[in-house]
Each structure stands twice: as C-alpha cells, then as structure tokens.
C-alpha cells in the first residue's frame, strides 16, 4: 500500500487539503452538471409536449373550419 495509515492517506505528505479540495470541487461540479442536464431534459420534454398539444388544437380547429365551409 502506498500509505502507512488512513491519516497518511488523508494528509498526503502535507498536500492533502489541496488534493481533497480538488476532489470535492470536481464532485460538486460533476453533480451540478448531472442535475442541470436532468433538469434541461425534463424542460425540453415538457416544451415538446406543449408544442404537440398546440399543433393538435390548431389541427382540430382547422378541421372544424373545413367541415363548416363545405
């Protein structure tokens, strides 16, 4: 094993605070990216469903107008 104990692993020869802060920042940014991506995906799906509903209503209105024009 590269380190003699858990404390030595955490200290990393005096560089531990910098290393663990870097790992923490990486995990924070990665987590934020995942959360943002999931949120954006849901938003895009909602918008697509809304556009489908609007198109369906417009088609129904157009079909209704054609029935009365004959």
CHARMM internal coordinates of N, CA and C (Angstrom, degrees):
IC EDIT
DIST 1 N 1 CA 1.4456
DIST 1 CA 1 C 1.5253
ANGL 1 N 1 CA 1 C 108.55
DIST 1 C 2 N 1.3099
ANGL 1 CA 1 C 2 N 117.46
DIHE 1 N 1 CA 1 C 2 N 144.70
DIST 2 N 2 CA 1.4602
ANGL 1 C 2 N 2 CA 121.75
DIHE 1 CA 1 C 2 N 2 CA -175.60
DIST 2 CA 2 C 1.5252
ANGL 2 N 2 CA 2 C 112.32
DIHE 1 C 2 N 2 CA 2 C -73.34
DIST 2 C 3 N 1.3255
ANGL 2 CA 2 C 3 N 117.82
DIHE 2 N 2 CA 2 C 3 N -27.85
DIST 3 N 3 CA 1.4649
ANGL 2 C 3 N 3 CA 121.47
DIHE 2 CA 2 C 3 N 3 CA -178.50
DIST 3 CA 3 C 1.5194
ANGL 3 N 3 CA 3 C 109.32
DIHE 2 C 3 N 3 CA 3 C -117.20
DIST 3 C 4 N 1.3269
ANGL 3 CA 3 C 4 N 115.25
DIHE 3 N 3 CA 3 C 4 N 146.64
DIST 4 N 4 CA 1.4640
ANGL 3 C 4 N 4 CA 120.67
DIHE 3 CA 3 C 4 N 4 CA -176.64
DIST 4 CA 4 C 1.5213
ANGL 4 N 4 CA 4 C 112.61
DIHE 3 C 4 N 4 CA 4 C -76.91
DIST 4 C 5 N 1.3288
ANGL 4 CA 4 C 5 N 117.37
DIHE 4 N 4 CA 4 C 5 N -26.39
DIST 5 N 5 CA 1.4642
ANGL 4 C 5 N 5 CA 120.72
DIHE 4 CA 4 C 5 N 5 CA -178.62
DIST 5 CA 5 C 1.5298
ANGL 5 N 5 CA 5 C 109.10
DIHE 4 C 5 N 5 CA 5 C -153.69
DIST 5 C 6 N 1.3114
ANGL 5 CA 5 C 6 N 114.42
DIHE 5 N 5 CA 5 C 6 N 172.85
DIST 6 N 6 CA 1.4663
ANGL 5 C 6 N 6 CA 120.14
DIHE 5 CA 5 C 6 N 6 CA 177.04
DIST 6 CA 6 C 1.5255
ANGL 6 N 6 CA 6 C 110.15
DIHE 5 C 6 N 6 CA 6 C -63.66
DIST 6 C 7 N 1.3372
ANGL 6 CA 6 C 7 N 116.81
DIHE 6 N 6 CA 6 C 7 N -39.95
DIST 7 N 7 CA 1.4647
ANGL 6 C 7 N 7 CA 120.09
DIHE 6 CA 6 C 7 N 7 CA 178.87
DIST 7 CA 7 C 1.5287
ANGL 7 N 7 CA 7 C 111.03
DIHE 6 C 7 N 7 CA 7 C -61.64
DIST 7 C 8 N 1.3318
ANGL 7 CA 7 C 8 N 116.77
DIHE 7 N 7 CA 7 C 8 N -39.46
DIST 8 N 8 CA 1.4633
ANGL 7 C 8 N 8 CA 120.06
DIHE 7 CA 7 C 8 N 8 CA 177.69
DIST 8 CA 8 C 1.5270
ANGL 8 N 8 CA 8 C 110.67
DIHE 7 C 8 N 8 CA 8 C -65.66
DIST 8 C 9 N 1.3299
ANGL 8 CA 8 C 9 N 116.13
DIHE 8 N 8 CA 8 C 9 N -36.98
DIST 9 N 9 CA 1.4609
ANGL 8 C 9 N 9 CA 120.24
DIHE 8 CA 8 C 9 N 9 CA 176.57
DIST 9 CA 9 C 1.5227
ANGL 9 N 9 CA 9 C 110.67
DIHE 8 C 9 N 9 CA 9 C -63.08
DIST 9 C 10 N 1.3264
ANGL 9 CA 9 C 10 N 116.48
DIHE 9 N 9 CA 9 C 10 N -46.01
DIST 10 N 10 CA 1.4588
ANGL 9 C 10 N 10 CA 120.28
DIHE 9 CA 9 C 10 N 10 CA -179.22
DIST 10 CA 10 C 1.5265
ANGL 10 N 10 CA 10 C 111.90
DIHE 9 C 10 N 10 CA 10 C -67.04
DIST 10 C 11 N 1.3373
ANGL 10 CA 10 C 11 N 117.43
DIHE 10 N 10 CA 10 C 11 N -36.98
DIST 11 N 11 CA 1.4649
ANGL 10 C 11 N 11 CA 121.39
DIHE 10 CA 10 C 11 N 11 CA -178.44
DIST 11 CA 11 C 1.5267
ANGL 11 N 11 CA 11 C 111.84
DIHE 10 C 11 N 11 CA 11 C -76.51
DIST 11 C 12 N 1.3256
ANGL 11 CA 11 C 12 N 117.67
DIHE 11 N 11 CA 11 C 12 N -33.86
DIST 12 N 12 CA 1.4608
ANGL 11 C 12 N 12 CA 124.25
DIHE 11 CA 11 C 12 N 12 CA 179.91
DIST 12 CA 12 C 1.5264
ANGL 12 N 12 CA 12 C 112.13
DIHE 11 C 12 N 12 CA 12 C 47.31
DIST 12 C 13 N 1.2968
ANGL 12 CA 12 C 13 N 115.38
DIHE 12 N 12 CA 12 C 13 N 48.67
DIST 13 N 13 CA 1.4645
ANGL 12 C 13 N 13 CA 120.28
DIHE 12 CA 12 C 13 N 13 CA 176.41
DIST 13 CA 13 C 1.5165
ANGL 13 N 13 CA 13 C 113.49
DIHE 12 C 13 N 13 CA 13 C 63.16
DIST 13 C 14 N 1.3231
ANGL 13 CA 13 C 14 N 117.20
DIHE 13 N 13 CA 13 C 14 N 32.49
DIST 14 N 14 CA 1.4594
ANGL 13 C 14 N 14 CA 121.16
DIHE 13 CA 13 C 14 N 14 CA -179.91
DIST 14 CA 14 C 1.5186
ANGL 14 N 14 CA 14 C 113.89
DIHE 13 C 14 N 14 CA 14 C 92.29
DIST 14 C 15 N 1.3151
ANGL 14 CA 14 C 15 N 117.90
DIHE 14 N 14 CA 14 C 15 N -9.24
DIST 15 N 15 CA 1.4694
ANGL 14 C 15 N 15 CA 122.04
DIHE 14 CA 14 C 15 N 15 CA -178.97
DIST 15 CA 15 C 1.5264
ANGL 15 N 15 CA 15 C 112.26
DIHE 14 C 15 N 15 CA 15 C -98.09
DIST 15 C 16 N 1.3083
ANGL 15 CA 15 C 16 N 116.64
DIHE 15 N 15 CA 15 C 16 N 1.25
DIST 16 N 16 CA 1.4659
ANGL 15 C 16 N 16 CA 121.69
DIHE 15 CA 15 C 16 N 16 CA -176.18
DIST 16 CA 16 C 1.5169
ANGL 16 N 16 CA 16 C 114.85
DIHE 15 C 16 N 16 CA 16 C -53.68
DIST 16 C 17 N 1.3510
ANGL 16 CA 16 C 17 N 118.56
DIHE 16 N 16 CA 16 C 17 N -49.15
DIST 17 N 17 CA 1.4664
ANGL 16 C 17 N 17 CA 118.03
DIHE 16 CA 16 C 17 N 17 CA -178.66
DIST 17 CA 17 C 1.5354
ANGL 17 N 17 CA 17 C 112.89
DIHE 16 C 17 N 17 CA 17 C -57.54
DIST 17 C 18 N 1.3030
ANGL 17 CA 17 C 18 N 117.68
DIHE 17 N 17 CA 17 C 18 N -38.71
DIST 18 N 18 CA 1.4663
ANGL 17 C 18 N 18 CA 120.80
DIHE 17 CA 17 C 18 N 18 CA -179.79
DIST 18 CA 18 C 1.5303
ANGL 18 N 18 CA 18 C 111.09
DIHE 17 C 18 N 18 CA 18 C -70.82
DIST 18 C 19 N 1.3161
ANGL 18 CA 18 C 19 N 115.44
DIHE 18 N 18 CA 18 C 19 N -42.84
DIST 19 N 19 CA 1.4617
ANGL 18 C 19 N 19 CA 120.08
DIHE 18 CA 18 C 19 N 19 CA -178.89
DIST 19 CA 19 C 1.5210
ANGL 19 N 19 CA 19 C 110.22
DIHE 18 C 19 N 19 CA 19 C -65.32
DIST 19 C 20 N 1.3325
ANGL 19 CA 19 C 20 N 117.79
DIHE 19 N 19 CA 19 C 20 N -48.91
DIST 20 N 20 CA 1.4587
ANGL 19 C 20 N 20 CA 120.87
DIHE 19 CA 19 C 20 N 20 CA -176.65
DIST 20 CA 20 C 1.5244
ANGL 20 N 20 CA 20 C 111.57
DIHE 19 C 20 N 20 CA 20 C -69.90
DIST 20 C 21 N 1.3322
ANGL 20 CA 20 C 21 N 117.26
DIHE 20 N 20 CA 20 C 21 N -32.07
DIST 21 N 21 CA 1.4632
ANGL 20 C 21 N 21 CA 119.78
DIHE 20 CA 20 C 21 N 21 CA 174.35
DIST 21 CA 21 C 1.5272
ANGL 21 N 21 CA 21 C 110.15
DIHE 20 C 21 N 21 CA 21 C -65.43
DIST 21 C 22 N 1.3167
ANGL 21 CA 21 C 22 N 116.76
DIHE 21 N 21 CA 21 C 22 N -39.58
DIST 22 N 22 CA 1.4659
ANGL 21 C 22 N 22 CA 120.49
DIHE 21 CA 21 C 22 N 22 CA 177.81
DIST 22 CA 22 C 1.5270
ANGL 22 N 22 CA 22 C 111.26
DIHE 21 C 22 N 22 CA 22 C -64.16
DIST 22 C 23 N 1.3336
ANGL 22 CA 22 C 23 N 116.17
DIHE 22 N 22 CA 22 C 23 N -44.73
DIST 23 N 23 CA 1.4679
ANGL 22 C 23 N 23 CA 119.58
DIHE 22 CA 22 C 23 N 23 CA 176.45
DIST 23 CA 23 C 1.5307
ANGL 23 N 23 CA 23 C 110.77
DIHE 22 C 23 N 23 CA 23 C -61.12
DIST 23 C 24 N 1.3186
ANGL 23 CA 23 C 24 N 117.05
DIHE 23 N 23 CA 23 C 24 N -42.48
DIST 24 N 24 CA 1.4637
ANGL 23 C 24 N 24 CA 120.60
DIHE 23 CA 23 C 24 N 24 CA 179.07
DIST 24 CA 24 C 1.5156
ANGL 24 N 24 CA 24 C 112.06
DIHE 23 C 24 N 24 CA 24 C -62.87
DIST 24 C 25 N 1.3346
ANGL 24 CA 24 C 25 N 116.91
DIHE 24 N 24 CA 24 C 25 N -43.76
DIST 25 N 25 CA 1.4621
ANGL 24 C 25 N 25 CA 120.70
DIHE 24 CA 24 C 25 N 25 CA 178.68
DIST 25 CA 25 C 1.5244
ANGL 25 N 25 CA 25 C 110.53
DIHE 24 C 25 N 25 CA 25 C -63.62
DIST 25 C 26 N 1.3217
ANGL 25 CA 25 C 26 N 116.66
DIHE 25 N 25 CA 25 C 26 N -41.24
DIST 26 N 26 CA 1.4639
ANGL 25 C 26 N 26 CA 120.82
DIHE 25 CA 25 C 26 N 26 CA 178.16
DIST 26 CA 26 C 1.5250
ANGL 26 N 26 CA 26 C 110.91
DIHE 25 C 26 N 26 CA 26 C -60.40
DIST 26 C 27 N 1.3286
ANGL 26 CA 26 C 27 N 116.46
DIHE 26 N 26 CA 26 C 27 N -47.71
DIST 27 N 27 CA 1.4670
ANGL 26 C 27 N 27 CA 119.92
DIHE 26 CA 26 C 27 N 27 CA -179.56
DIST 27 CA 27 C 1.5211
ANGL 27 N 27 CA 27 C 111.53
DIHE 26 C 27 N 27 CA 27 C -64.95
DIST 27 C 28 N 1.3255
ANGL 27 CA 27 C 28 N 117.14
DIHE 27 N 27 CA 27 C 28 N -36.72
DIST 28 N 28 CA 1.4602
ANGL 27 C 28 N 28 CA 120.91
DIHE 27 CA 27 C 28 N 28 CA 177.91
DIST 28 CA 28 C 1.5291
ANGL 28 N 28 CA 28 C 110.63
DIHE 27 C 28 N 28 CA 28 C -63.65
DIST 28 C 29 N 1.3207
ANGL 28 CA 28 C 29 N 116.57
DIHE 28 N 28 CA 28 C 29 N -47.93
DIST 29 N 29 CA 1.4645
ANGL 28 C 29 N 29 CA 120.61
DIHE 28 CA 28 C 29 N 29 CA -179.95
DIST 29 CA 29 C 1.5270
ANGL 29 N 29 CA 29 C 110.78
DIHE 28 C 29 N 29 CA 29 C -65.24
DIST 29 C 30 N 1.3191
ANGL 29 CA 29 C 30 N 117.20
DIHE 29 N 29 CA 29 C 30 N -42.31
DIST 30 N 30 CA 1.4635
ANGL 29 C 30 N 30 CA 120.75
DIHE 29 CA 29 C 30 N 30 CA 179.10
DIST 30 CA 30 C 1.5314
ANGL 30 N 30 CA 30 C 110.86
DIHE 29 C 30 N 30 CA 30 C -62.67
DIST 30 C 31 N 1.3254
ANGL 30 CA 30 C 31 N 116.84
DIHE 30 N 30 CA 30 C 31 N -43.13
DIST 31 N 31 CA 1.4660
ANGL 30 C 31 N 31 CA 120.85
DIHE 30 CA 30 C 31 N 31 CA 178.39
DIST 31 CA 31 C 1.5213
ANGL 31 N 31 CA 31 C 110.77
DIHE 30 C 31 N 31 CA 31 C -63.34
DIST 31 C 32 N 1.3331
ANGL 31 CA 31 C 32 N 116.78
DIHE 31 N 31 CA 31 C 32 N -43.11
DIST 32 N 32 CA 1.4649
ANGL 31 C 32 N 32 CA 120.40
DIHE 31 CA 31 C 32 N 32 CA 178.59
DIST 32 CA 32 C 1.5233
ANGL 32 N 32 CA 32 C 110.73
DIHE 31 C 32 N 32 CA 32 C -62.01
DIST 32 C 33 N 1.3200
ANGL 32 CA 32 C 33 N 117.26
DIHE 32 N 32 CA 32 C 33 N -39.57
DIST 33 N 33 CA 1.4623
ANGL 32 C 33 N 33 CA 121.36
DIHE 32 CA 32 C 33 N 33 CA 179.04
DIST 33 CA 33 C 1.5258
ANGL 33 N 33 CA 33 C 111.33
DIHE 32 C 33 N 33 CA 33 C -64.55
DIST 33 C 34 N 1.3132
ANGL 33 CA 33 C 34 N 117.11
DIHE 33 N 33 CA 33 C 34 N -42.07
DIST 34 N 34 CA 1.4647
ANGL 33 C 34 N 34 CA 121.02
DIHE 33 CA 33 C 34 N 34 CA 178.76
DIST 34 CA 34 C 1.5260
ANGL 34 N 34 CA 34 C 110.11
DIHE 33 C 34 N 34 CA 34 C -64.70
DIST 34 C 35 N 1.3309
ANGL 34 CA 34 C 35 N 116.95
DIHE 34 N 34 CA 34 C 35 N -46.63
DIST 35 N 35 CA 1.4673
ANGL 34 C 35 N 35 CA 121.01
DIHE 34 CA 34 C 35 N 35 CA -179.77
DIST 35 CA 35 C 1.5217
ANGL 35 N 35 CA 35 C 110.39
DIHE 34 C 35 N 35 CA 35 C -62.31
DIST 35 C 36 N 1.3353
ANGL 35 CA 35 C 36 N 117.58
DIHE 35 N 35 CA 35 C 36 N -44.45
DIST 36 N 36 CA 1.4582
ANGL 35 C 36 N 36 CA 121.48
DIHE 35 CA 35 C 36 N 36 CA 179.84
DIST 36 CA 36 C 1.5298
ANGL 36 N 36 CA 36 C 110.60
DIHE 35 C 36 N 36 CA 36 C -63.07
DIST 36 C 37 N 1.3312
ANGL 36 CA 36 C 37 N 117.19
DIHE 36 N 36 CA 36 C 37 N -40.49
DIST 37 N 37 CA 1.4655
ANGL 36 C 37 N 37 CA 121.12
DIHE 36 CA 36 C 37 N 37 CA -179.83
DIST 37 CA 37 C 1.5276
ANGL 37 N 37 CA 37 C 111.37
DIHE 36 C 37 N 37 CA 37 C -64.09
DIST 37 C 38 N 1.3227
ANGL 37 CA 37 C 38 N 116.67
DIHE 37 N 37 CA 37 C 38 N -42.78
DIST 38 N 38 CA 1.4686
ANGL 37 C 38 N 38 CA 120.81
DIHE 37 CA 37 C 38 N 38 CA 178.15
DIST 38 CA 38 C 1.5196
ANGL 38 N 38 CA 38 C 109.75
DIHE 37 C 38 N 38 CA 38 C -63.76
DIST 38 C 39 N 1.3272
ANGL 38 CA 38 C 39 N 117.29
DIHE 38 N 38 CA 38 C 39 N -42.55
DIST 39 N 39 CA 1.4678
ANGL 38 C 39 N 39 CA 122.02
DIHE 38 CA 38 C 39 N 39 CA 180.00
DIST 39 CA 39 C 1.5286
ANGL 39 N 39 CA 39 C 110.11
DIHE 38 C 39 N 39 CA 39 C -63.59
DIST 39 C 40 N 1.3359
ANGL 39 CA 39 C 40 N 117.10
DIHE 39 N 39 CA 39 C 40 N -45.46
DIST 40 N 40 CA 1.4606
ANGL 39 C 40 N 40 CA 121.12
DIHE 39 CA 39 C 40 N 40 CA 178.98
DIST 40 CA 40 C 1.5229
ANGL 40 N 40 CA 40 C 111.49
DIHE 39 C 40 N 40 CA 40 C -62.29
DIST 40 C 41 N 1.3201
ANGL 40 CA 40 C 41 N 117.11
DIHE 40 N 40 CA 40 C 41 N -39.98
DIST 41 N 41 CA 1.4653
ANGL 40 C 41 N 41 CA 121.14
DIHE 40 CA 40 C 41 N 41 CA 179.85
DIST 41 CA 41 C 1.5216
ANGL 41 N 41 CA 41 C 110.28
DIHE 40 C 41 N 41 CA 41 C -62.09
DIST 41 C 42 N 1.3228
ANGL 41 CA 41 C 42 N 116.12
DIHE 41 N 41 CA 41 C 42 N -45.17
DIST 42 N 42 CA 1.4697
ANGL 41 C 42 N 42 CA 119.79
DIHE 41 CA 41 C 42 N 42 CA 178.25
DIST 42 CA 42 C 1.5223
ANGL 42 N 42 CA 42 C 111.16
DIHE 41 C 42 N 42 CA 42 C -62.54
DIST 42 C 43 N 1.3274
ANGL 42 CA 42 C 43 N 116.58
DIHE 42 N 42 CA 42 C 43 N -39.97
DIST 43 N 43 CA 1.4541
ANGL 42 C 43 N 43 CA 120.94
DIHE 42 CA 42 C 43 N 43 CA 179.44
DIST 43 CA 43 C 1.5266
ANGL 43 N 43 CA 43 C 111.14
DIHE 42 C 43 N 43 CA 43 C -63.62
DIST 43 C 44 N 1.3116
ANGL 43 CA 43 C 44 N 117.28
DIHE 43 N 43 CA 43 C 44 N -43.73
DIST 44 N 44 CA 1.4661
ANGL 43 C 44 N 44 CA 121.53
DIHE 43 CA 43 C 44 N 44 CA 179.35
DIST 44 CA 44 C 1.5262
ANGL 44 N 44 CA 44 C 110.30
DIHE 43 C 44 N 44 CA 44 C -64.13
DIST 44 C 45 N 1.3218
ANGL 44 CA 44 C 45 N 117.40
DIHE 44 N 44 CA 44 C 45 N -41.10
DIST 45 N 45 CA 1.4676
ANGL 44 C 45 N 45 CA 120.68
DIHE 44 CA 44 C 45 N 45 CA 178.72
DIST 45 CA 45 C 1.5245
ANGL 45 N 45 CA 45 C 110.29
DIHE 44 C 45 N 45 CA 45 C -64.54
DIST 45 C 46 N 1.3302
ANGL 45 CA 45 C 46 N 117.73
DIHE 45 N 45 CA 45 C 46 N -42.66
DIST 46 N 46 CA 1.4703
ANGL 45 C 46 N 46 CA 120.76
DIHE 45 CA 45 C 46 N 46 CA 177.50
DIST 46 CA 46 C 1.5224
ANGL 46 N 46 CA 46 C 110.93
DIHE 45 C 46 N 46 CA 46 C -61.16
DIST 46 C 47 N 1.3255
ANGL 46 CA 46 C 47 N 116.94
DIHE 46 N 46 CA 46 C 47 N -43.66
DIST 47 N 47 CA 1.4633
ANGL 46 C 47 N 47 CA 120.46
DIHE 46 CA 46 C 47 N 47 CA 179.99
DIST 47 CA 47 C 1.5260
ANGL 47 N 47 CA 47 C 111.05
DIHE 46 C 47 N 47 CA 47 C -64.64
DIST 47 C 48 N 1.3112
ANGL 47 CA 47 C 48 N 117.39
DIHE 47 N 47 CA 47 C 48 N -39.97
DIST 48 N 48 CA 1.4641
ANGL 47 C 48 N 48 CA 120.62
DIHE 47 CA 47 C 48 N 48 CA 178.69
DIST 48 CA 48 C 1.5271
ANGL 48 N 48 CA 48 C 110.42
DIHE 47 C 48 N 48 CA 48 C -63.86
DIST 48 C 49 N 1.3246
ANGL 48 CA 48 C 49 N 116.60
DIHE 48 N 48 CA 48 C 49 N -42.20
DIST 49 N 49 CA 1.4697
ANGL 48 C 49 N 49 CA 119.76
DIHE 48 CA 48 C 49 N 49 CA 177.96
DIST 49 CA 49 C 1.5185
ANGL 49 N 49 CA 49 C 110.77
DIHE 48 C 49 N 49 CA 49 C -63.94
DIST 49 C 50 N 1.3350
ANGL 49 CA 49 C 50 N 117.57
DIHE 49 N 49 CA 49 C 50 N -39.52
DIST 50 N 50 CA 1.4615
ANGL 49 C 50 N 50 CA 121.38
DIHE 49 CA 49 C 50 N 50 CA 179.49
DIST 50 CA 50 C 1.5272
ANGL 50 N 50 CA 50 C 109.60
DIHE 49 C 50 N 50 CA 50 C -63.63
DIST 50 C 51 N 1.3268
ANGL 50 CA 50 C 51 N 117.11
DIHE 50 N 50 CA 50 C 51 N -45.31
DIST 51 N 51 CA 1.4657
ANGL 50 C 51 N 51 CA 120.65
DIHE 50 CA 50 C 51 N 51 CA 179.34
DIST 51 CA 51 C 1.5254
ANGL 51 N 51 CA 51 C 110.99
DIHE 50 C 51 N 51 CA 51 C -63.35
DIST 51 C 52 N 1.3231
ANGL 51 CA 51 C 52 N 117.57
DIHE 51 N 51 CA 51 C 52 N -36.41
DIST 52 N 52 CA 1.4628
ANGL 51 C 52 N 52 CA 120.29
DIHE 51 CA 51 C 52 N 52 CA 176.96
DIST 52 CA 52 C 1.5261
ANGL 52 N 52 CA 52 C 110.69
DIHE 51 C 52 N 52 CA 52 C -64.49
DIST 52 C 53 N 1.3531
ANGL 52 CA 52 C 53 N 115.90
DIHE 52 N 52 CA 52 C 53 N -42.18
DIST 53 N 53 CA 1.4658
ANGL 52 C 53 N 53 CA 119.55
DIHE 52 CA 52 C 53 N 53 CA 178.69
DIST 53 CA 53 C 1.5240
ANGL 53 N 53 CA 53 C 110.89
DIHE 52 C 53 N 53 CA 53 C -62.75
DIST 53 C 54 N 1.3248
ANGL 53 CA 53 C 54 N 116.92
DIHE 53 N 53 CA 53 C 54 N -44.54
DIST 54 N 54 CA 1.4632
ANGL 53 C 54 N 54 CA 120.92
DIHE 53 CA 53 C 54 N 54 CA 179.73
DIST 54 CA 54 C 1.5243
ANGL 54 N 54 CA 54 C 110.14
DIHE 53 C 54 N 54 CA 54 C -61.47
DIST 54 C 55 N 1.3154
ANGL 54 CA 54 C 55 N 117.46
DIHE 54 N 54 CA 54 C 55 N -44.46
DIST 55 N 55 CA 1.4645
ANGL 54 C 55 N 55 CA 121.20
DIHE 54 CA 54 C 55 N 55 CA 179.52
DIST 55 CA 55 C 1.5249
ANGL 55 N 55 CA 55 C 110.85
DIHE 54 C 55 N 55 CA 55 C -63.18
DIST 55 C 56 N 1.3348
ANGL 55 CA 55 C 56 N 116.86
DIHE 55 N 55 CA 55 C 56 N -40.37
DIST 56 N 56 CA 1.4608
ANGL 55 C 56 N 56 CA 120.66
DIHE 55 CA 55 C 56 N 56 CA 179.62
DIST 56 CA 56 C 1.5320
ANGL 56 N 56 CA 56 C 110.45
DIHE 55 C 56 N 56 CA 56 C -64.03
DIST 56 C 57 N 1.3235
ANGL 56 CA 56 C 57 N 117.34
DIHE 56 N 56 CA 56 C 57 N -43.80
DIST 57 N 57 CA 1.4660
ANGL 56 C 57 N 57 CA 120.98
DIHE 56 CA 56 C 57 N 57 CA 179.47
DIST 57 CA 57 C 1.5215
ANGL 57 N 57 CA 57 C 110.05
DIHE 56 C 57 N 57 CA 57 C -63.97
DIST 57 C 58 N 1.3254
ANGL 57 CA 57 C 58 N 117.28
DIHE 57 N 57 CA 57 C 58 N -42.03
DIST 58 N 58 CA 1.4641
ANGL 57 C 58 N 58 CA 120.17
DIHE 57 CA 57 C 58 N 58 CA 179.10
DIST 58 CA 58 C 1.5234
ANGL 58 N 58 CA 58 C 111.06
DIHE 57 C 58 N 58 CA 58 C -64.12
DIST 58 C 59 N 1.3262
ANGL 58 CA 58 C 59 N 117.31
DIHE 58 N 58 CA 58 C 59 N -38.47
DIST 59 N 59 CA 1.4653
ANGL 58 C 59 N 59 CA 120.28
DIHE 58 CA 58 C 59 N 59 CA 177.82
DIST 59 CA 59 C 1.5221
ANGL 59 N 59 CA 59 C 110.54
DIHE 58 C 59 N 59 CA 59 C -65.73
DIST 59 C 60 N 1.3301
ANGL 59 CA 59 C 60 N 116.79
DIHE 59 N 59 CA 59 C 60 N -40.37
DIST 60 N 60 CA 1.4587
ANGL 59 C 60 N 60 CA 120.41
DIHE 59 CA 59 C 60 N 60 CA 179.52
DIST 60 CA 60 C 1.5257
ANGL 60 N 60 CA 60 C 110.61
DIHE 59 C 60 N 60 CA 60 C -65.62
DIST 60 C 61 N 1.3277
ANGL 60 CA 60 C 61 N 116.74
DIHE 60 N 60 CA 60 C 61 N -40.34
DIST 61 N 61 CA 1.4658
ANGL 60 C 61 N 61 CA 119.97
DIHE 60 CA 60 C 61 N 61 CA 177.87
DIST 61 CA 61 C 1.5224
ANGL 61 N 61 CA 61 C 110.50
DIHE 60 C 61 N 61 CA 61 C -64.74
DIST 61 C 62 N 1.3313
ANGL 61 CA 61 C 62 N 116.54
DIHE 61 N 61 CA 61 C 62 N -42.71
DIST 62 N 62 CA 1.4647
ANGL 61 C 62 N 62 CA 120.45
DIHE 61 CA 61 C 62 N 62 CA 179.52
DIST 62 CA 62 C 1.5252
ANGL 62 N 62 CA 62 C 110.34
DIHE 61 C 62 N 62 CA 62 C -64.53
DIST 62 C 63 N 1.3118
ANGL 62 CA 62 C 63 N 117.85
DIHE 62 N 62 CA 62 C 63 N -40.25
DIST 63 N 63 CA 1.4654
ANGL 62 C 63 N 63 CA 121.62
DIHE 62 CA 62 C 63 N 63 CA 178.72
DIST 63 CA 63 C 1.5212
ANGL 63 N 63 CA 63 C 109.83
DIHE 62 C 63 N 63 CA 63 C -66.20
DIST 63 C 64 N 1.3239
ANGL 63 CA 63 C 64 N 117.56
DIHE 63 N 63 CA 63 C 64 N -37.61
DIST 64 N 64 CA 1.4606
ANGL 63 C 64 N 64 CA 120.92
DIHE 63 CA 63 C 64 N 64 CA 178.65
DIST 64 CA 64 C 1.5114
ANGL 64 N 64 CA 64 C 111.61
DIHE 63 C 64 N 64 CA 64 C -66.37
DIST 64 C 65 N 1.3118
ANGL 64 CA 64 C 65 N 118.10
DIHE 64 N 64 CA 64 C 65 N -38.93
DIST 65 N 65 CA 1.4607
ANGL 64 C 65 N 65 CA 121.92
DIHE 64 CA 64 C 65 N 65 CA 178.71
DIST 65 CA 65 C 1.5268
ANGL 65 N 65 CA 65 C 110.64
DIHE 64 C 65 N 65 CA 65 C -67.00
DIST 65 C 66 N 1.3271
ANGL 65 CA 65 C 66 N 117.09
DIHE 65 N 65 CA 65 C 66 N -36.63
DIST 66 N 66 CA 1.4585
ANGL 65 C 66 N 66 CA 120.25
DIHE 65 CA 65 C 66 N 66 CA -179.26
DIST 66 CA 66 C 1.5248
ANGL 66 N 66 CA 66 C 110.81
DIHE 65 C 66 N 66 CA 66 C -68.12
DIST 66 C 67 N 1.3288
ANGL 66 CA 66 C 67 N 117.42
DIHE 66 N 66 CA 66 C 67 N -34.12
DIST 67 N 67 CA 1.4642
ANGL 66 C 67 N 67 CA 120.40
DIHE 66 CA 66 C 67 N 67 CA 179.62
DIST 67 CA 67 C 1.5227
ANGL 67 N 67 CA 67 C 110.41
DIHE 66 C 67 N 67 CA 67 C -65.46
DIST 67 C 68 N 1.3258
ANGL 67 CA 67 C 68 N 116.91
DIHE 67 N 67 CA 67 C 68 N -40.10
DIST 68 N 68 CA 1.4559
ANGL 67 C 68 N 68 CA 120.21
DIHE 67 CA 67 C 68 N 68 CA -177.01
DIST 68 CA 68 C 1.5277
ANGL 68 N 68 CA 68 C 112.37
DIHE 67 C 68 N 68 CA 68 C -80.13
DIST 68 C 69 N 1.3088
ANGL 68 CA 68 C 69 N 118.19
DIHE 68 N 68 CA 68 C 69 N -19.56
DIST 69 N 69 CA 1.4658
ANGL 68 C 69 N 69 CA 120.21
DIHE 68 CA 68 C 69 N 69 CA -178.74
DIST 69 CA 69 C 1.5277
ANGL 69 N 69 CA 69 C 112.00
DIHE 68 C 69 N 69 CA 69 C -80.34
DIST 69 C 70 N 1.3106
ANGL 69 CA 69 C 70 N 118.16
DIHE 69 N 69 CA 69 C 70 N -17.21
DIST 70 N 70 CA 1.4742
ANGL 69 C 70 N 70 CA 120.71
DIHE 69 CA 69 C 70 N 70 CA -178.83
DIST 70 CA 70 C 1.4661
ANGL 70 N 70 CA 70 C 111.16
DIHE 69 C 70 N 70 CA 70 C -79.58
END
COOR INIT
IC SEED 1 N 1 CA 1 C
IC BUILD
